[in-house]
Amino acid sequence: MKLSRNTVIMVAVLSLLGIFVIIFIFFGRTHTTNKTQRLYRIMTTSTSSLSLTGKVESADVRTLKLPSTNISKLMIKSGDYITANQELLTTFDDKTGDIQKQKQEIDKQSRLITQYTNQLANLKSQATSENSVQDASTSIAQVNDSLIDAQTDLQNMKNDLNNTITSQYNVLKSPIDGRISVHFKDGIPSLTVYSNSKNAVGDVSEYDYYDLMNSSTVKIVAPATNKTTSTTVGELNFVSNDTSKNGQAEYSFSAPISSEYLDGQTLKILSTRPGIRIPTTSVVAKKYVYVYKNDGKVSKVPITYSEKNGYAIVNSGLPENVKIITDPDSNLRNNKKVGIHD
């Protein structure tokens, strides 16, 4: 049977319409599928740590001054533990020449005293009458005063002699408890005492200065022994070091630690930064973030924050241990169900 021309045209038009409907449905479904299959990235909020490197140093280091280089006896050896006021060494400086001169002066003074004593006795014996005693009283008083002065000078000379004899011997004592280091140069010892109390010391950059300042505690870890302890920063210098790293100012700090750490030991020093740190890309319109909930939906949460080094430091509105969308877009809506990357 032969179809008419109109019938053929109508069949062709209907066929084309059918094809367009199929294409529309296919692309519509594909577009819808693409929309629902948009996957977002998430992160779990937490406070972050400031990680620094440092070392162990003695809190008090004393280099001792020797009373003399003429060492008589050294009573300790390098590495010994010592206590405050413990005798470390003795010295002897021979002052025989000075002692001999002082003895000669004492003998001379003794002879002078004998001379005054005899003179005083003669004056008293010659005054036999009352008139002669009155006449001699002035001379007797003068000689007596000279005798007293000479006796006083003699006693001072003897004291000086004893001091000279004693000063030949000197004892050096330790000012503090600690461990002592002994080094010799040209036969003369150099003594340095390192106190038992220890500090963790390090440097912090100008960008992290206030994070460390505002930290209540720091965690100290010795990588070699895995020994760990918590302490507080005792001193944070407000004047920068003479040297800098990567063009950044560096500031020294110290924190007290146990004496069980080895002097010079390498340390990791960790402190918790204040606030929740999230990427600035997580913040929408500088006002809020999207929290991803267990049911797969998102919740719009307002926050306050400050920016630092490419991060948003959240001050309020966002607790720890919640999941947030880190790459939000304009398709997100409050209470909308979304897909996430594994």
One Martini backbone bead per residue (centre of mass of N, CA, C, O) as a GRO file, in nm:
protein
  342
    1MET     BB    1   0.096   0.037   0.023
    2LYS     BB    2   0.052   0.370  -0.054
    3LEU     BB    3   0.168   0.658   0.069
    4SER     BB    4   0.119   0.956   0.139
    5ARG     BB    5   0.276   1.249   0.160
    6ASN     BB    6   0.154   1.350   0.432
    7THR     BB    7   0.211   1.098   0.590
    8VAL     BB    8   0.519   1.105   0.569
    9ILE     BB    9   0.560   1.377   0.704
   10MET     BB   10   0.427   1.307   0.972
   11VAL     BB   11   0.614   1.078   1.049
   12ALA     BB   12   0.877   1.246   1.049
   13VAL     BB   13   0.793   1.452   1.266
   14LEU     BB   14   0.739   1.246   1.492
   15SER     BB   15   1.022   1.131   1.496
   16LEU     BB   16   1.171   1.387   1.570
   17LEU     BB   17   1.020   1.440   1.832
   18GLY     BB   18   1.112   1.181   1.968
   19ILE     BB   19   1.411   1.239   1.964
   20PHE     BB   20   1.402   1.504   2.130
   21VAL     BB   21   1.278   1.380   2.380
   22ILE     BB   22   1.506   1.181   2.438
   23ILE     BB   23   1.735   1.390   2.457
   24PHE     BB   24   1.611   1.559   2.686
   25ILE     BB   25   1.590   1.337   2.891
   26PHE     BB   26   1.889   1.257   2.896
   27PHE     BB   27   2.014   1.539   2.966
   28GLY     BB   28   1.842   1.592   3.214
   29ARG     BB   29   1.940   1.348   3.373
   30THR     BB   30   2.239   1.410   3.359
   31HIS     BB   31   2.226   1.687   3.500
   32THR     BB   32   2.096   1.585   3.756
   33THR     BB   33   2.311   1.379   3.825
   34ASN     BB   34   2.546   1.582   3.841
   35LYS     BB   35   2.431   1.741   4.073
   36THR     BB   36   2.409   1.499   4.280
   37GLN     BB   37   2.731   1.416   4.223
   38ARG     BB   38   2.844   1.633   4.385
   39LEU     BB   39   3.152   1.647   4.547
   40TYR     BB   40   3.276   1.696   4.873
   41ARG     BB   41   3.491   1.837   5.100
   42ILE     BB   42   3.631   1.736   5.418
   43MET     BB   43   3.671   1.827   5.773
   44THR     BB   44   3.807   1.801   6.094
   45THR     BB   45   3.795   1.973   6.369
   46SER     BB   46   4.086   2.140   6.523
   47THR     BB   47   4.346   2.189   6.695
   48SER     BB   48   4.666   2.319   6.661
   49SER     BB   49   5.018   2.283   6.624
   50LEU     BB   50   5.323   2.400   6.749
   51SER     BB   51   5.637   2.329   6.591
   52LEU     BB   52   5.950   2.286   6.757
   53THR     BB   53   6.295   2.335   6.807
   54GLY     BB   54   6.550   2.208   7.042
   55LYS     BB   55   6.716   2.215   7.370
   56VAL     BB   56   6.935   2.137   7.630
   57GLU     BB   57   6.982   2.337   7.929
   58SER     BB   58   7.126   2.488   8.173
   59ALA     BB   59   7.008   2.722   8.399
   60ASP     BB   60   7.311   2.712   8.532
   61VAL     BB   61   7.629   2.872   8.456
   62ARG     BB   62   7.968   2.831   8.597
   63THR     BB   63   8.263   3.014   8.579
   64LEU     BB   64   8.552   2.975   8.751
   65LYS     BB   65   8.766   3.150   8.967
   66LEU     BB   66   9.085   3.144   9.038
   67PRO     BB   67   9.296   3.226   9.304
   68SER     BB   68   9.514   3.049   9.147
   69THR     BB   69   9.772   2.881   8.946
   70ASN     BB   70   9.880   2.731   9.211
   71ILE     BB   71   9.830   2.410   9.227
   72SER     BB   72   9.794   2.172   9.487
   73LYS     BB   73   9.477   2.055   9.473
   74LEU     BB   74   9.265   1.822   9.305
   75MET     BB   75   8.926   1.696   9.397
   76ILE     BB   76   8.829   1.664   9.096
   77LYS     BB   77   8.639   1.555   8.807
   78SER     BB   78   8.515   1.523   8.515
   79GLY     BB   79   8.155   1.472   8.576
   80ASP     BB   80   8.102   1.544   8.851
   81TYR     BB   81   7.909   1.553   9.128
   82ILE     BB   82   7.808   1.849   9.303
   83THR     BB   83   7.810   2.074   9.579
   84ALA     BB   84   7.751   2.320   9.767
   85ASN     BB   85   8.068   2.404   9.910
   86GLN     BB   86   8.250   2.230   9.767
   87GLU     BB   87   8.567   2.120   9.742
   88LEU     BB   88   8.794   2.146   9.457
   89LEU     BB   89   9.054   2.333   9.537
   90THR     BB   90   9.402   2.411   9.591
   91THR     BB   91   9.632   2.674   9.681
   92PHE     BB   92   9.992   2.794   9.649
   93ASP     BB   93  10.162   3.093   9.769
   94ASP     BB   94  10.477   3.193   9.800
   95LYS     BB   95  10.567   3.423  10.101
   96THR     BB   96  10.854   3.428  10.236
   97GLY     BB   97  10.958   3.716  10.192
   98ASP     BB   98  10.729   3.867  10.338
   99ILE     BB   99  10.750   3.721  10.607
  100GLN     BB  100  11.042   3.807  10.677
  101LYS     BB  101  10.990   4.114  10.682
  102GLN     BB  102  10.772   4.111  10.904
  103LYS     BB  103  10.952   3.989  11.126
  104GLN     BB  104  11.156   4.219  11.131
  105GLU     BB  105  10.948   4.438  11.216
  106ILE     BB  106  10.872   4.301  11.482
  107ASP     BB  107  11.150   4.307  11.615
  108LYS     BB  108  11.181   4.612  11.602
  109GLN     BB  109  10.926   4.673  11.773
  110SER     BB  110  11.015   4.521  12.027
  111ARG     BB  111  11.260   4.699  12.087
  112LEU     BB  112  11.101   4.960  12.122
  113ILE     BB  113  10.939   4.864  12.366
  114THR     BB  114  11.180   4.813  12.548
  115GLN     BB  115  11.279   5.103  12.545
  116TYR     BB  116  11.020   5.229  12.674
  117THR     BB  117  11.018   5.062  12.931
  118ASN     BB  118  11.297   5.154  13.044
  119GLN     BB  119  11.241   5.457  13.040
  120LEU     BB  120  11.003   5.449  13.237
  121ALA     BB  121  11.158   5.325  13.478
  122ASN     BB  122  11.370   5.551  13.511
  123LEU     BB  123  11.176   5.787  13.564
  124LYS     BB  124  11.048   5.663  13.823
  125SER     BB  125  11.323   5.623  13.989
  126GLN     BB  126  11.415   5.934  13.984
  127ALA     BB  127  11.143   5.993  14.140
  128THR     BB  128  11.174   6.050  14.494
  129SER     BB  129  11.003   6.300  14.504
  130GLU     BB  130  10.734   6.495  14.485
  131ASN     BB  131  10.860   6.708  14.295
  132SER     BB  132  10.991   6.512  14.090
  133VAL     BB  133  10.729   6.375  14.001
  134GLN     BB  134  10.597   6.627  13.883
  135ASP     BB  135  10.829   6.690  13.678
  136ALA     BB  136  10.808   6.384  13.539
  137SER     BB  137  10.510   6.342  13.439
  138THR     BB  138  10.526   6.432  13.147
  139SER     BB  139  10.739   6.227  13.049
  140ILE     BB  140  10.588   5.973  13.139
  141ALA     BB  141  10.335   6.015  12.958
  142GLN     BB  142  10.479   6.014  12.684
  143VAL     BB  143  10.611   5.733  12.704
  144ASN     BB  144  10.349   5.576  12.757
  145ASP     BB  145  10.211   5.645  12.489
  146SER     BB  146  10.432   5.522  12.309
  147LEU     BB  147  10.404   5.236  12.419
  148ILE     BB  148  10.110   5.187  12.337
  149ASP     BB  149  10.148   5.235  12.032
  150ALA     BB  150  10.363   5.013  11.992
  151GLN     BB  151  10.180   4.775  12.081
  152THR     BB  152   9.966   4.813  11.866
  153ASP     BB  153  10.153   4.782  11.622
  154LEU     BB  154  10.245   4.495  11.689
  155GLN     BB  155   9.970   4.357  11.664
  156ASN     BB  156   9.922   4.434  11.366
  157MET     BB  157  10.173   4.286  11.257
  158LYS     BB  158  10.086   4.003  11.347
  159ASN     BB  159   9.823   3.996  11.181
  160ASP     BB  160   9.959   4.033  10.905
  161LEU     BB  161  10.127   3.774  10.920
  162ASN     BB  162   9.892   3.576  10.938
  163ASN     BB  163   9.761   3.659  10.667
  164THR     BB  164  10.001   3.587  10.489
  165ILE     BB  165  10.014   3.289  10.561
  166THR     BB  166   9.715   3.220  10.485
  167SER     BB  167   9.720   3.335  10.179
  168GLN     BB  168   9.874   3.089  10.056
  169TYR     BB  169   9.592   2.956  10.114
  170ASN     BB  170   9.340   2.815   9.887
  171VAL     BB  171   8.980   2.764   9.846
  172LEU     BB  172   8.765   2.612   9.613
  173LYS     BB  173   8.413   2.653   9.575
  174SER     BB  174   8.098   2.566   9.515
  175PRO     BB  175   7.800   2.753   9.440
  176ILE     BB  176   7.663   2.480   9.324
  177ASP     BB  177   7.475   2.245   9.205
  178GLY     BB  178   7.626   1.974   9.000
  179ARG     BB  179   7.817   1.958   8.706
  180ILE     BB  180   8.159   1.911   8.616
  181SER     BB  181   8.404   2.086   8.418
  182VAL     BB  182   8.738   1.986   8.298
  183HIS     BB  183   9.000   2.198   8.170
  184PHE     BB  184   9.316   2.208   8.005
  185LYS     BB  185   9.574   2.478   8.004
  186ASP     BB  186   9.890   2.467   8.058
  187GLY     BB  187   9.805   2.304   8.337
  188ILE     BB  188   9.535   2.468   8.368
  189PRO     BB  189   9.234   2.480   8.511
  190SER     BB  190   8.890   2.469   8.393
  191LEU     BB  191   8.583   2.563   8.557
  192THR     BB  192   8.247   2.417   8.512
  193VAL     BB  193   7.909   2.465   8.621
  194TYR     BB  194   7.619   2.251   8.595
  195SER     BB  195   7.317   2.252   8.667
  196ASN     BB  196   7.047   2.047   8.746
  197SER     BB  197   6.882   2.248   8.620
  198LYS     BB  198   6.654   2.258   8.338
  199ASN     BB  199   6.617   2.361   7.986
  200ALA     BB  200   6.409   2.445   7.729
  201VAL     BB  201   6.533   2.557   7.412
  202GLY     BB  202   6.445   2.824   7.169
  203ASP     BB  203   6.283   2.931   6.860
  204VAL     BB  204   6.061   3.196   6.746
  205SER     BB  205   5.866   3.338   6.531
  206GLU     BB  206   5.688   3.620   6.455
  207TYR     BB  207   5.428   3.446   6.360
  208ASP     BB  208   5.434   3.257   6.651
  209TYR     BB  209   5.464   3.421   6.913
  210TYR     BB  210   5.160   3.441   7.027
  211ASP     BB  211   5.103   3.140   7.037
  212LEU     BB  212   5.313   3.089   7.261
  213MET     BB  213   5.230   3.303   7.470
  214ASN     BB  214   4.915   3.182   7.486
  215SER     BB  215   5.027   2.928   7.598
  216SER     BB  216   4.998   2.718   7.874
  217THR     BB  217   5.142   2.472   7.726
  218VAL     BB  218   5.412   2.234   7.676
  219LYS     BB  219   5.558   1.982   7.473
  220ILE     BB  220   5.815   1.745   7.549
  221VAL     BB  221   6.048   1.585   7.313
  222ALA     BB  222   6.276   1.308   7.296
  223PRO     BB  223   6.370   1.130   7.027
  224ALA     BB  224   6.593   0.934   7.145
  225THR     BB  225   6.385   0.843   7.410
  226ASN     BB  226   6.076   0.943   7.424
  227LYS     BB  227   6.065   1.163   7.622
  228THR     BB  228   5.788   1.306   7.813
  229THR     BB  229   5.661   1.645   7.874
  230SER     BB  230   5.516   1.902   8.075
  231THR     BB  231   5.505   2.266   8.042
  232THR     BB  232   5.614   2.604   8.087
  233VAL     BB  233   5.683   2.910   7.988
  234GLY     BB  234   5.929   3.116   8.140
  235GLU     BB  235   6.071   3.251   7.872
  236LEU     BB  236   6.015   3.541   7.645
  237ASN     BB  237   6.163   3.715   7.421
  238PHE     BB  238   6.134   4.064   7.302
  239VAL     BB  239   6.411   4.024   7.165
  240SER     BB  240   6.572   3.972   6.895
  241ASN     BB  241   6.781   3.811   6.728
  242ASP     BB  242   7.058   3.852   6.529
  243THR     BB  243   6.934   3.623   6.384
  244SER     BB  244   6.782   3.476   6.087
  245LYS     BB  245   6.502   3.307   5.916
  246ASN     BB  246   6.383   3.361   5.617
  247GLY     BB  247   6.344   3.673   5.707
  248GLN     BB  248   6.290   3.609   6.013
  249ALA     BB  249   6.222   3.672   6.320
  250GLU     BB  250   6.381   3.569   6.630
  251TYR     BB  251   6.286   3.408   6.950
  252SER     BB  252   6.368   3.338   7.264
  253PHE     BB  253   6.320   3.041   7.475
  254SER     BB  254   6.201   2.894   7.795
  255ALA     BB  255   6.172   2.569   7.981
  256PRO     BB  256   6.118   2.377   8.239
  257ILE     BB  257   6.291   2.069   8.328
  258SER     BB  258   6.415   1.780   8.378
  259SER     BB  259   6.726   1.644   8.486
  260GLU     BB  260   6.708   1.381   8.293
  261TYR     BB  261   6.801   1.545   8.082
  262LEU     BB  262   7.031   1.602   7.841
  263ASP     BB  263   7.278   1.793   7.771
  264GLY     BB  264   7.200   1.896   7.436
  265GLN     BB  265   6.942   1.776   7.371
  266THR     BB  266   6.709   1.700   7.146
  267LEU     BB  267   6.397   1.879   7.065
  268LYS     BB  268   6.045   1.880   7.090
  269ILE     BB  269   5.813   2.162   7.061
  270LEU     BB  270   5.474   2.174   7.178
  271SER     BB  271   5.181   2.372   7.087
  272THR     BB  272   4.868   2.507   7.129
  273ARG     BB  273   4.664   2.664   6.935
  274PRO     BB  274   4.450   2.908   6.919
  275GLY     BB  275   4.189   2.783   6.799
  276ILE     BB  276   4.033   2.712   6.498
  277ARG     BB  277   4.169   2.565   6.202
  278ILE     BB  278   4.083   2.684   5.873
  279PRO     BB  279   4.016   2.723   5.568
  280THR     BB  280   3.917   3.000   5.391
  281THR     BB  281   3.740   2.830   5.182
  282SER     BB  282   3.514   2.753   5.404
  283VAL     BB  283   3.419   3.044   5.388
  284VAL     BB  284   3.109   3.214   5.367
  285ALA     BB  285   3.087   3.545   5.332
  286LYS     BB  286   3.251   3.584   5.603
  287LYS     BB  287   3.030   3.407   5.817
  288TYR     BB  288   3.022   3.091   5.721
  289VAL     BB  289   2.953   2.738   5.753
  290TYR     BB  290   2.947   2.393   5.654
  291VAL     BB  291   2.795   2.128   5.820
  292TYR     BB  292   2.848   1.785   5.839
  293LYS     BB  293   2.622   1.535   5.883
  294ASN     BB  294   2.522   1.210   5.948
  295ASP     BB  295   2.272   1.239   5.725
  296GLY     BB  296   2.418   1.419   5.479
  297LYS     BB  297   2.374   1.699   5.581
  298VAL     BB  298   2.366   2.053   5.593
  299SER     BB  299   2.487   2.325   5.810
  300LYS     BB  300   2.446   2.657   5.883
  301VAL     BB  301   2.728   2.833   6.037
  302PRO     BB  302   2.813   3.079   6.233
  303ILE     BB  303   3.112   3.292   6.246
  304THR     BB  304   3.421   3.384   6.401
  305TYR     BB  305   3.727   3.546   6.270
  306SER     BB  306   4.073   3.511   6.177
  307GLU     BB  307   4.355   3.586   5.984
  308LYS     BB  308   4.633   3.338   5.916
  309ASN     BB  309   4.834   3.212   5.691
  310GLY     BB  310   4.562   3.108   5.524
  311TYR     BB  311   4.382   3.111   5.783
  312ALA     BB  312   4.108   3.038   5.995
  313ILE     BB  313   4.048   3.172   6.317
  314VAL     BB  314   3.827   3.047   6.535
  315ASN     BB  315   3.638   3.200   6.798
  316SER     BB  316   3.332   3.129   6.704
  317GLY     BB  317   3.076   2.857   6.638
  318LEU     BB  318   3.319   2.623   6.644
  319PRO     BB  319   3.388   2.319   6.717
  320GLU     BB  320   3.515   2.030   6.777
  321ASN     BB  321   3.466   1.744   6.590
  322VAL     BB  322   3.369   1.857   6.310
  323LYS     BB  323   3.223   1.867   5.992
  324ILE     BB  324   3.342   2.036   5.698
  325ILE     BB  325   3.324   2.231   5.421
  326THR     BB  326   3.600   2.325   5.200
  327ASP     BB  327   3.421   2.345   4.898
  328PRO     BB  328   3.210   2.558   4.855
  329ASP     BB  329   2.902   2.652   4.693
  330SER     BB  330   2.606   2.779   4.546
  331ASN     BB  331   2.442   2.494   4.590
  332LEU     BB  332   2.431   2.534   4.876
  333ARG     BB  333   2.214   2.437   5.150
  334ASN     BB  334   2.022   2.428   5.400
  335ASN     BB  335   1.961   2.089   5.456
  336LYS     BB  336   2.134   1.955   5.244
  337LYS     BB  337   2.207   1.686   5.046
  338VAL     BB  338   2.536   1.533   5.020
  339GLY     BB  339   2.834   1.460   4.868
  340ILE     BB  340   3.144   1.284   4.937
  341HIS     BB  341   3.460   1.225   4.978
  342ASP     BB  342   3.662   0.955   5.079
   0.00000   0.00000   0.00000
